[in-house]
Amino acid sequence: MPDYSSCAIASGFTKSCRDQIGGIKTIYLTELNNKSTLTYSSGLIATFTLTSGKKFWTFEVEQATATASDDLKPNAANGSLYYEHKLTMPLVKRTATMSHVIKLIAQNDVMAIILDQNGLYWLLGGINGLKMQDSTSPFGTAMADKNGYDLQFLGMESLHALQVPSNLITTLTTPA
């Protein structure tokens, strides 16, 4: 019989009051190469530093437009599992400068920190990075249509999204 002691269930789940809300307020991006140290325990980041002079860049998104997930992908036949980190980042107002920034993002593997509507920060792509997928830059048809960008990112990680303590955000968004 196999030894399952290293993956024994250690806790359960108790329903609590309904006080969670969905949505993303802000997205922060940096190149995966900028990571200097990252340690974590039980899904919470303990230490996270970037190489000298590097930082996470802030991308503000309109309310109720951005999405993120870390979907569990088990394969019973192979005895494996991983998490698929997905991020959809819509940006409004097309500019030449932003088009250039998006090209640079697409050329790199990136890490993303999202600030959700509950005030919690989550790291996506912290180990292997996120890669930009097919994305669109609609000009719109009617005058009220979107003229901007719809960026799609995908990553495969051995861990679910890690929670980033809020006290680390100022350090991570200021050049090291």
Secondary structure, DSSP 8 states (H G I E B T S, - for coil): ----GGG----------S-----EEEEEEEEGGGEEEEEEETTEEEEEEE-TT---EEEE--TTT-EEEEEEEEETTTTEEEEEEEEEEEEES--HHHHHHHHHHHTS-EEEEEEETTS-EEEESTTT-BEE-S-B----SSTTS--EEEEEEEEEESS--EEE-GGGHHHHTS--
